Structures are given as C-alpha cells and as structure tokens.
Amino acid sequence: MPAHAGIHVFAHAQPMTDPQQDPPETEAERRRANIALLVGAIILIGGGIWLVNALLDARDAQICLETGRRNCNPIDVPAR
C-alpha cells in the first residue's frame, strides 16, 4: 500500500466552521467588549486589593491575640 493512499480522504472534507458564515465584528462591538473586559479587570483588581487588606487586618488581630492581649480590636471613639 502506498504511503499516500489515505490522504485523499481528508482532501475533500469540509471545514467544521466556515469563516465566511460569521458576520464581521463591528468597531462598536469591539469597543463594547473592551469596555466590559476593562470593567471586569477593575472589579477583579479592586476585589484583590480588598481581600489583601482584610487578610492583613486578620493577621494583625491574630498576632495580637497570640501574644495574650485582650483588647485587640480598635474602638472608634467619636470626637468631642
């Protein structure tokens, strides 16, 4: 059997998706998608910063409790 005997089977196969069937993406759609990605990235970064700050506060409270102190939570006193 020649080495190229099975190659002709794939030569006539249709591609799974035809790129000409999808309409071209407009500039407005690209802009909308970029804005949505930017908003998502800002939310993700803001959430990460909040989480790091919360973990740092929890670590400080844990260290305070481990040293045996009982007044580890700061108390807000209104100004007179």
CYANA upper distance limits for C-alpha pairs under 8 A (distance plus 0.5 A):
  1 MET  CA      5 ALA  CA      7.41
  4 HIS  CA      8 HIS  CA      8.22
  6 GLY  CA     10 PHE  CA      8.38
  7 ILE  CA     11 ALA  CA      7.25
  8 HIS  CA     12 HIS  CA      7.65
  9 VAL  CA     13 ALA  CA      7.72
 18 ASP  CA     22 ASP  CA      8.16
 25 GLU  CA     29 GLU  CA      6.92
 25 GLU  CA     30 ARG  CA      7.46
 26 THR  CA     30 ARG  CA      6.95
 27 GLU  CA     31 ARG  CA      6.60
 28 ALA  CA     32 ARG  CA      6.60
 29 GLU  CA     33 ALA  CA      6.65
 30 ARG  CA     34 ASN  CA      6.59
 31 ARG  CA     35 ILE  CA      6.65
 32 ARG  CA     36 ALA  CA      6.69
 33 ALA  CA     37 LEU  CA      6.69
 34 ASN  CA     38 LEU  CA      6.59
 35 ILE  CA     39 VAL  CA      6.64
 36 ALA  CA     40 GLY  CA      6.65
 37 LEU  CA     41 ALA  CA      6.58
 38 LEU  CA     42 ILE  CA      6.67
 39 VAL  CA     43 ILE  CA      6.70
 40 GLY  CA     44 LEU  CA      6.60
 41 ALA  CA     45 ILE  CA      6.57
 42 ILE  CA     46 GLY  CA      6.48
 43 ILE  CA     47 GLY  CA      6.51
 44 LEU  CA     48 GLY  CA      6.66
 45 ILE  CA     49 ILE  CA      6.74
 46 GLY  CA     50 TRP  CA      6.71
 47 GLY  CA     51 LEU  CA      6.56
 48 GLY  CA     52 VAL  CA      6.69
 49 ILE  CA     53 ASN  CA      6.77
 50 TRP  CA     54 ALA  CA      6.68
 51 LEU  CA     55 LEU  CA      6.64
 52 VAL  CA     56 LEU  CA      6.68
 53 ASN  CA     57 ASP  CA      6.75
 54 ALA  CA     58 ALA  CA      6.69
 55 LEU  CA     59 ARG  CA      6.56
 56 LEU  CA     60 ASP  CA      6.73
 57 ASP  CA     61 ALA  CA      6.76
 58 ALA  CA     62 GLN  CA      6.59
 59 ARG  CA     63 ILE  CA      6.67
 60 ASP  CA     64 CYS  CA      6.70
 61 ALA  CA     65 LEU  CA      6.71
 61 ALA  CA     72 CYS  CA      6.58
 61 ALA  CA     73 ASN  CA      7.70
 62 GLN  CA     66 GLU  CA      6.58
 63 ILE  CA     67 THR  CA      6.88
 64 CYS  CA     68 GLY  CA      7.46
 64 CYS  CA     69 ARG  CA      6.58
 64 CYS  CA     72 CYS  CA      6.35
 65 LEU  CA     69 ARG  CA      6.08
 65 LEU  CA     70 ARG  CA      7.19
 65 LEU  CA     72 CYS  CA      7.26
